[in-house]
Amino acid sequence: MSRTGQWPPVPEALPAPIVDNHCHLEYPAGDEPRSVEQRLADAAAAGVTRVVQVGCEVESALWTADAVAQYPQMVGGVAIHPNEAAVLAAKGEYDDAFATIADLARGDRIRVVSETGLDFFRTGPEGRDAQMQAFRDHIALAKELDLPMQIHDRDAHSEVVEVLEREGAPERTVFHCFSGDAGLAKLAAQRGWYLSFAGTVTFKNAGGLRAALAVTPLDHVLVETDSPFLTPHPHRGTPNHPALAALTARTVADVLDEDLTRVCEAINSTSESLYGPW
């Protein structure tokens, strides 16, 4: 999860362009921080020509709304992160924060409600009611605005599915940084939900995650960096950046035993079907 250290090199360019479906470029990161412009240029050199920039606190959501207006390679996502929702609710500040998000989500270049969901790893039982309410609010917002929704699901797989099925999932629902097993991947495929795989799928100890990828239809597979976090192998422990989505795409091709060009074209096509043209 490190945001410090030396930046990993730009990988070999992919044979066809792809989209980094989830990144946080508001973080400077690295021992020698790189500008947004440089990170986007590095990504393009690797074949990652477009990104979905996500702001999931009020400050980062405001940054995202400004950035997507400045950089044509970006579209944006805004939400209140589930852990942040619990903190804000405890201070009596959640309603105002969500109102700001709902207003920003109406911007032309904000294309996804992201990231929302449940996190039972970092937030204890005392914050779960607030997370549940925030999740329901974001589901309703995505459906009201006909936007896709990206889910943050950490140690809460069954509860996330329960909420989606009870509330009715948005038509375009994406599990950001998918962390479930093959059973959850099969259920997601049955429901028509999309799975976005981060650098974690490249880790040597991630056999279960690769098994989940193996049963996911290619047209429901996305890749992301979640940068500057979750840097793929062999660069774990250094700052992540959108160019490294190319490494994850290669792992997807290997696991699915698919031609890399076909994988890239599928990721690109699915990304556009979800978020529209950049």
Residue pairs with C-beta under 8 A, 6 or more apart in sequence:
1 229
1 230
2 231
2 237
2 238
2 239
3 27
3 29
3 30
3 228
3 229
3 239
4 29
4 30
4 31
4 239
5 30
5 31
5 237
5 238
5 239
6 30
6 31
6 32
6 238
7 30
7 32
7 34
7 238
7 239
7 241
8 231
8 235
8 238
8 239
8 240
8 241
8 244
10 42
10 45
10 46
10 243
11 46
11 243
11 244
11 246
11 247
12 46
12 246
13 45
13 46
13 47
13 246
14 46
14 47
14 48
14 246
14 249
14 250
14 260
14 264
15 47
15 260
15 261
15 264
16 47
16 261
16 264
16 265
16 268
17 47
17 48
17 49
17 50
17 264
17 268
18 47
18 48
18 49
18 223
18 245
18 246
18 249
18 264
18 267
18 268
18 271
19 48
19 49
19 50
19 51
19 52
19 222
19 267
19 268
19 271
19 272
19 275
20 43
20 48
20 50
20 51
20 52
20 223
20 224
20 225
20 227
20 242
20 245
21 52
21 150
21 174
21 176
21 196
21 222
21 223
21 224
21 271
22 52
22 54
22 77
22 114
22 115
22 150
22 176
22 177
22 196
22 198
22 224
22 225
22 226
23 51
23 52
23 53
23 54
23 224
23 225
23 226
23 227
23 242
24 53
24 54
24 55
24 60
24 226
24 227
24 228
24 229
25 36
25 39
25 40
25 51
25 53
25 67
25 74
25 227
25 242
26 53
26 55
26 60
26 63
26 64
26 67
27 227
27 228
28 34
29 227
29 228
29 239
29 240
29 241
30 228
30 239
34 42
34 241
36 67
36 71
37 71
39 227
39 241
39 242
39 243
40 51
40 71
40 73
40 74
40 242
42 241
42 242
42 243
43 49
43 51
43 73
43 241
43 242
43 243
43 245
44 73
45 243
46 243
46 244
46 245
46 246
47 246
47 264
48 242
48 243
48 245
48 246
49 73
50 73
50 74
50 75
50 271
50 278
51 73
51 74
51 242
52 74
52 75
52 76
52 77
52 111
52 112
52 114
52 224
52 271
52 275
53 64
53 67
53 68
53 74
53 75
53 76
53 77
54 60
54 64
54 76
54 77
54 78
54 79
54 112
54 114
54 115
54 150
55 61
55 62
55 63
55 64
55 65
55 76
55 77
55 78
56 77
56 78
56 79
56 80
56 81
56 84
56 114
56 115
56 116
56 152
57 80
57 81
57 84
58 80
58 97
58 100
58 101
61 78
61 79
61 100
61 101
61 104
62 100
62 104
64 76
64 77
64 78
64 104
64 110
65 76
65 78
65 104
65 107
65 109
65 110
67 74
67 76
68 74
68 75
68 76
68 107
68 109
68 110
69 109
72 278
73 278
74 109
74 278
75 109
75 110
75 111
75 112
75 275
75 276
75 278
76 107
76 109
76 110
76 111
76 112
77 110
77 111
77 112
77 113
77 114
77 115
77 150
78 101
78 104
78 105
78 110
78 113
78 114
79 101
79 113
79 114
79 115
79 116
79 138
79 150
80 88
80 94
80 97
80 98
80 101
80 116
80 134
80 138
81 115
81 116
81 119
81 152
82 116
82 117
82 118
82 119
82 123
82 131
82 134
82 135
82 152
83 119
83 122
83 123
83 127
83 131
84 97
85 94
85 127
85 130
85 131
85 133
85 134
86 123
86 126
86 127
86 128
86 130
86 131
87 127
88 94
88 97
88 130
89 127
89 130
89 133
89 134
90 127
90 130
94 130
94 134
98 134
98 137
101 141
102 141
104 110
105 113
105 141
105 145
105 147
106 145
110 147
111 147
111 148
111 274
111 275
111 276
112 147
112 148
112 149
112 150
112 174
112 274
112 275
113 138
113 141
113 142
113 145
113 147
113 148
113 149
113 150
113 170
114 149
114 150
114 174
114 176
115 150
115 151
115 152
115 176
116 134
116 135
116 138
116 139
116 149
116 150
116 151
116 152
117 131
117 135
117 151
117 152
117 153
117 156
117 160
118 128
118 131
118 132
118 135
118 152
118 153
118 154
118 156
118 159
118 160
118 163
119 131
119 152
119 153
119 154
119 155
119 156
120 128
120 154
120 155
120 156
120 159
121 154
121 155
122 154
123 131
132 163
135 160
135 163
136 163
136 167
138 149
139 149
139 163
139 164
139 167
139 168
139 169
139 170
140 167
141 147
142 148
142 149
142 170
143 168
143 170
143 171
146 171
147 170
147 172
148 170
148 171
148 172
148 173
148 174
148 274
148 275
149 169
149 170
149 172
149 173
149 174
150 174
150 175
150 176
150 196
151 160
151 173
151 174
151 175
151 176
152 176
152 177
153 160
153 175
153 176
153 178
153 179
153 180
154 179
157 179
157 180
157 184
161 184
161 187
164 173
164 191
164 193
169 191
169 193
172 194
172 274
173 191
173 192
173 193
173 194
174 193
174 194
174 195
174 196
174 222
174 274
175 188
175 193
175 194
175 195
175 196
176 196
176 224
176 226
177 196
177 197
177 198
177 200
177 224
177 226
177 230
178 185
178 195
178 196
178 197
178 198
178 209
178 212
179 200
179 209
180 188
180 212
181 208
181 211
181 212
182 208
182 211
182 212
182 214
182 215
184 212
185 195
185 212
185 213
185 215
185 216
186 215
188 194
188 195
188 216
188 220
189 215
189 216
189 217
189 220
192 220
193 220
194 220
194 221
194 222
194 270
194 274
195 212
195 213
195 216
195 220
195 221
195 222
196 222
196 223
196 224
197 209
197 213
197 221
197 222
197 223
197 224
197 248
197 251
197 252
198 223
198 224
198 225
198 226
198 230
198 232
198 248
199 225
199 226
199 230
199 231
199 232
199 233
199 236
199 240
199 244
199 247
199 248
200 206
200 209
200 230
200 232
201 209
201 210
201 213
201 232
201 248
201 251
201 252
201 255
202 232
202 233
202 247
202 248
202 251
203 209
203 232
203 233
203 236
204 233
210 251
210 255
213 221
213 252
213 255
213 256
214 255
214 256
218 256
218 258
218 262
218 263
218 266
219 266
219 269
219 270
220 270
221 252
221 256
221 263
221 266
221 267
221 270
222 267
222 270
222 271
222 274
223 245
223 248
223 249
223 252
223 267
224 245
224 248
225 231
225 240
225 241
225 242
225 244
225 245
225 248
226 240
227 239
227 240
227 241
227 242
227 244
228 239
228 240
228 241
229 240
230 240
231 237
231 238
231 239
231 240
231 244
232 240
232 244
232 247
232 248
232 251
233 247
235 244
249 260
249 263
249 264
249 267
250 260
252 258
252 263
252 267
253 259
253 260
253 263
256 263
